[in-house]
Amino acid sequence: MTPNIAMIHVENPHWRGIRLWLPLFLLWIPAVLFSPFIFLIVLIVCLTCRIPFWRTIAAFWTLGCSLSGTDLRVCAEGKRVTVRIL
């Protein structure tokens, strides 16, 4: 399943934190529109580098689908940033 929503939370001890909900499913609209160009560019790169084309497509699809459930937390100098991809 592809990721649909990213939640970003920024915390700082000096001011109130920020919470953002980013709808990742809206990125599919430009991806579908530009898919013929992306497909052609990937095909040309695979042919010039002698990489199996369908394996490359499968690797990109697997990478995109495995982003669901990612939970990234960074803390530095009292500030915290949390990114969760659902």
FENVEN-V293614 format. One record per residue. N is the residue number from 1. RES is the residue in one small letter. SS is DSSP state (~ for helix, > for strand, _ for the rest). PSI is psi in whole degrees, -180 to 180 (NA if undefined). Layout:
((N/RES/SS/PSI) (N/RES/SS/PSI))
This chain:
((1/m/_/134) (2/t/_/151) (3/p/_/142) (4/n/_/-33) (5/i/>/139) (6/a/>/133) (7/m/>/125) (8/i/>/128) (9/h/>/121) (10/v/>/124) (11/e/>/137) (12/n/>/137) (13/p/_/-17) (14/h/_/-20) (15/w/>/165) (16/r/>/142) (17/g/>/164) (18/i/>/135) (19/r/>/126) (20/l/>/137) (21/w/>/117) (22/l/>/119) (23/p/>/103) (24/l/~/-21) (25/f/~/-21) (26/l/~/-18) (27/l/~/-16) (28/w/~/-26) (29/i/~/-55) (30/p/~/-30) (31/a/~/-40) (32/v/~/-39) (33/l/~/-39) (34/f/~/4) (35/s/~/-38) (36/p/~/-38) (37/f/~/-41) (38/i/~/-43) (39/f/~/-45) (40/l/~/-42) (41/i/~/-44) (42/v/~/-40) (43/l/~/-45) (44/i/~/-44) (45/v/~/-41) (46/c/~/-39) (47/l/~/-39) (48/t/~/-32) (49/c/~/-1) (50/r/_/52) (51/i/_/138) (52/p/_/124) (53/f/~/-50) (54/w/~/-29) (55/r/~/-37) (56/t/~/-45) (57/i/~/-43) (58/a/~/-38) (59/a/~/-43) (60/f/~/-41) (61/w/~/-42) (62/t/~/-42) (63/l/~/-45) (64/g/~/-41) (65/c/~/-27) (66/s/_/-5) (67/l/_/-23) (68/s/_/134) (69/g/_/3) (70/t/_/134) (71/d/>/110) (72/l/>/127) (73/r/>/126) (74/v/>/129) (75/c/>/132) (76/a/>/127) (77/e/_/43) (78/g/_/-4) (79/k/>/144) (80/r/>/140) (81/v/>/127) (82/t/>/130) (83/v/>/122) (84/r/>/131) (85/i/>/122) (86/l/_/NA))
